[in-house]
Amino acid sequence: MKPKTAGRVGSEHCPTGHGAPRDHRFAGLVSGAQILTLKGERPVETLRTGDHVLTRSGAVPVIRIDIVSVIAPAVYVIAGSLGHSRPDRDALLTAHQTIHLRDWRALAFCGANKALVEAACLVDGEFVRDLGQQLVTLHRIFCAAPQVIYADGLELGTADTAGVPSFTRAS
């Protein structure tokens, strides 16, 4: 019996397995995402180089933001589907956006207490839905090192976490 709470690594929805290279071209926050900064929550479109975003490591300055419009596989996450009020609102992500998990899902996917997995790996068809190819504007955020940031009530990897398989078990 397949659980209804998360996809499986290597399934039709999950394009990569644990430790496999991720497609970093489609990692980034979709326009309209609300990102947590030192000045509070604000739309990602208003973020600028030098602004400080809140991360699991504290406040970190943004060193680069690439803005690209692409047709990318997209995933829709229903509020509350990844834990108690996580996320606190519905969220639109690319399928390749990394999500930081710190619950049983991390153990199930990667055998660790915490892990970064692609949103596509969480597709269950009910709470996390595959939207297929969508035209989106991505805001690809880079800091001095890969980070886990807070956006749309989720813990998401910066764009540079997509190409770093060893970051999978980072804090």
Phi, psi and omega in degrees: 000130181273127179296150180268008187256348179193150175288187179238141177301130181087000179283180179299332181274334186259104186289342180228153174263176179303128177083353180283151178298141180260158180273092186292344180298333184251018177263130179161166180273133179287141177312138182100344178297143178260119184250143181272123181234177176298337179264016181098188180282135179210159179297140182301332180298337182269354181289139180231158174304136181096338175295151178260127175256150177276132181231175175295343179262002184111195180282129184227136178285145175278129180259340180200144174226119174260133178244120182224145172257127184218160167261115187224154174295135185237156181227140178246123182253121180282139179309137177080001186277349181245023179139177181301109183052033174240121348288166182275358176209163175297149182223140174256125181228159168283155180298336182266001177291131179278138178242132178275120179252140178226037181222200183302334180296320178299317179295318181293319183280318191232359181068028181225162179290334177217150184199155170257124177230156177287146180305325180302330181291344183263358182299126176236357178084350181240301182265330175236113190248140175278120180264000183074199182286131180225147172278119182225153170257121182258141174248102184270107186266133178234137173243183182298334178216160177305140183224161168253118182251170180251120180211136180053034179076011180241160170262111186240146177283145172294167185303328182282353174284339183295331182258012185238088181302327182290346179284351184307324183254018181286166178274000000 
